[in-house]
């Protein structure tokens, strides 16, 4: 008897959440409350648990202890595809089907009409390059999108997320594999995608992090610092060291 995803939820929270891969603890007693509409940047070393934390939100795994809530409703009480319908994911490793660009964008939500695909592509800063391709939106991208460049694949992925129009957005290193020129084009699409949504941004680049409402510093599966850029710099702790590394001191 699954419950319906709440339309007017106001907070998303992790309460005493722990998770392990085998005998290795990855997430350790995390407590976190996020207000609807906040942009949360998550930083930390590789293997610190950043992506795993987001995997628990999407229920790719379930916590060994603790729960994730929307207001007072456990996400495990929701129908799984209903939960995931309300979350959009953009990752560094973009997966595109061996199909047309139009179908790849529409795969965000096949219940929506194809007439909205071009609007999503424009918002993702992808329409212009698509129009220049042979057959435009009917261009077949090849296995995993191999006939497109990295920046083009990423913009199609962003268009798919915009087409999905989910209230919760997860960006997992979405620009880290791009050159600086492609990153600028992709970032324009990401800025439009993030507007008005609750966003979790796993990132290394300070340009993305500094704009967040809050920054979480994760170390060995725990949140060791939580605040905005200026507040965390003033602490002169883990984030301050991270900032120094990014800016050569």
C-alpha positions in Angstrom: 0.0 0.0 0.0 2.5 2.7 -1.1 1.8 6.3 -0.3 1.6 9.1 -3.0 4.6 11.4 -3.3 3.7 14.5 -1.4 3.2 17.6 -3.7 3.6 20.2 -1.0 6.6 18.8 1.0 8.8 21.3 2.6 11.8 19.4 4.0 13.9 16.5 3.0 15.8 14.9 5.8 18.3 12.1 6.6 17.9 10.9 10.2 20.6 8.8 11.7 21.4 7.2 8.3 24.2 4.6 8.1 25.2 2.3 5.3 28.0 -0.1 4.6 29.4 -2.0 1.6 30.0 -5.4 3.1 32.0 -4.8 6.3 33.2 -1.3 5.2 31.1 1.5 6.7 30.5 4.2 4.0 27.8 6.5 5.7 27.9 6.8 9.5 25.0 8.3 11.4 24.2 11.2 9.0 21.7 13.8 10.1 20.7 16.4 7.6 17.6 18.5 6.9 17.2 20.4 3.6 14.5 23.0 2.9 12.6 22.8 -0.3 14.3 25.0 -2.9 17.8 25.0 -1.3 20.9 24.4 -3.4 23.2 22.1 -1.4 26.8 21.5 -2.5 28.6 18.4 -1.3 32.4 18.3 -1.2 34.9 15.9 0.0 37.6 13.5 -1.1 37.0 10.5 -3.4 35.4 7.7 -1.4 34.1 9.9 1.4 30.5 8.9 0.7 29.1 11.8 -1.3 27.6 9.8 -4.2 26.5 7.0 -1.8 24.5 9.6 0.2 22.6 10.6 -3.0 22.2 6.9 -4.0 20.3 6.4 -0.7 18.0 9.3 -1.6 17.2 7.6 -4.9 16.9 4.2 -3.3 19.6 2.6 -5.4 20.4 1.3 -1.9 18.4 1.5 1.4 20.1 2.5 4.7 21.1 -0.2 7.1 19.8 2.0 9.9 18.0 5.3 10.0 15.6 6.7 7.3 15.2 9.4 4.7 12.1 11.5 5.0 10.0 13.9 3.0 8.5 15.9 5.9 7.3 13.0 8.1 6.9 10.5 5.3 9.6 7.8 4.9 10.7 7.5 1.2 10.5 3.7 1.7 6.7 4.1 2.0 6.5 5.6 -1.5 6.1 3.6 -4.7 9.7 3.3 -6.1 9.0 4.6 -9.6 6.9 7.5 -8.1 9.9 8.5 -6.0 12.3 8.4 -8.9 9.9 10.2 -11.2 10.3 13.2 -8.9 14.2 13.1 -9.0 16.3 14.1 -12.0 19.9 12.9 -12.1 22.7 14.4 -14.2 26.1 12.6 -13.9 29.6 12.9 -15.3 29.1 9.6 -17.1 26.2 10.4 -19.4 24.2 7.4 -20.7 22.4 8.0 -24.0 20.5 5.3 -25.9 21.4 4.3 -29.5 18.5 6.3 -30.8 17.6 9.8 -31.9 18.3 12.9 -29.9 14.6 13.5 -29.7 13.9 10.1 -28.2 16.8 10.5 -25.7 15.4 13.8 -24.4 11.9 12.4 -24.3 13.1 9.4 -22.3 13.0 11.8 -19.3 9.2 11.3 -19.3 7.6 9.3 -22.1 4.2 10.5 -20.9 4.9 14.0 -22.1 4.4 15.1 -25.8 7.4 15.3 -28.1 6.4 18.8 -29.0 8.1 20.0 -25.7 11.5 18.4 -26.6 12.8 21.5 -28.5 11.9 23.8 -25.6 13.9 21.6 -23.2 16.8 21.6 -25.6 16.8 25.4 -25.8 16.8 25.7 -22.1 19.8 23.3 -21.9 21.7 25.4 -24.5 21.6 22.4 -26.9 19.1 23.5 -29.6 21.7 25.3 -31.8 24.1 22.4 -32.1 21.3 19.9 -32.6 19.9 22.0 -35.5 23.3 21.8 -37.3 23.3 18.0 -37.2 22.2 16.0 -40.2 18.4 15.4 -39.6 18.5 17.6 -36.5 16.5 16.1 -33.7 16.2 12.8 -35.7 20.0 12.4 -35.6 21.0 9.0 -34.2 23.6 9.4 -31.5 25.2 5.9 -31.6 25.9 3.5 -28.8 26.1 5.6 -25.5 26.1 8.7 -27.6 29.5 8.1 -29.1 28.7 10.2 -32.2 28.5 13.4 -30.0 31.2 15.2 -28.1 31.4 15.1 -24.3 29.9 18.6 -24.1 27.1 17.8 -26.5 26.2 14.5 -24.7 26.1 16.5 -21.4 23.7 19.1 -22.8 21.4 16.4 -24.2 21.4 14.9 -20.7 20.5 18.3 -19.2 17.7 18.7 -21.7 16.4 15.3 -20.7 16.4 16.4 -17.0 14.7 19.7 -17.9 12.1 17.7 -19.9 11.5 15.5 -16.8 10.8 18.6 -14.8 11.4 16.9 -11.4 11.4 19.0 -8.2 14.6 17.3 -6.8 17.8 17.5 -8.8 21.1 15.6 -8.3 24.2 16.8 -10.2 27.1 14.4 -9.7 30.3 15.9 -11.0 28.3 17.0 -14.1 31.0 19.2 -15.6 34.2 17.6 -14.3 35.0 15.7 -17.5 34.7 18.7 -19.8 37.2 21.2 -21.2 36.7 24.8 -20.2 34.9 25.9 -23.4 32.4 23.0 -23.1 32.0 23.6 -19.4 30.8 27.2 -20.1 28.1 26.0 -22.5 27.0 23.2 -20.2 26.9 25.5 -17.1 24.4 27.8 -18.8 22.1 24.8 -19.2 22.7 23.7 -15.6 21.9 27.2 -14.3 18.5 27.0 -16.0 17.9 23.5 -14.8 18.7 24.3 -11.2 16.4 27.3 -11.0 13.5 26.8 -8.6 14.5 23.2 -7.7 15.9 21.5 -4.6 19.4 20.7 -5.8 22.2 18.5 -4.5 25.5 19.3 -6.3 28.5 17.0 -5.9 31.3 19.1 -7.3 35.0 20.0 -7.1 34.9 23.3 -9.0 34.6 26.3 -6.8 32.5 28.2 -9.4 29.7 25.8 -8.8 30.2 25.4 -5.0 30.3 29.1 -4.1 26.8 29.7 -5.5 25.2 27.1 -3.2 23.0 28.1 -0.3 24.8 25.6 1.9 28.0 23.5 1.5 28.4 20.1 3.2 31.9 18.8 3.8 31.9 15.0 4.0 34.8 13.1 5.4 34.8 9.3 5.9 31.0 9.1 5.7 30.1 11.9 8.1 29.2 15.6 7.6 32.0 17.5 9.4 31.0 21.0 8.3 27.8 22.7 7.1 27.3 26.3 6.1 27.7 28.8 3.2 31.0 29.7 1.6 31.8 32.7 3.8 30.9 30.9 7.1 33.0 27.9 6.3 36.0 29.9 5.3 35.8 31.8 8.6 36.0 28.5 10.4 39.4 27.8 8.9 38.7 24.1 9.0 38.2 21.4 6.4 36.5 23.6 3.8 39.2 26.3 4.3 41.9 23.7 3.4 39.9 22.6 0.4 39.5 26.1 -0.8 43.3 26.7 -0.4 44.0 23.7 -2.5 41.6 24.9 -5.3 43.1 28.3 -5.3 46.8 27.5 -4.8 46.7 29.0 -1.4 
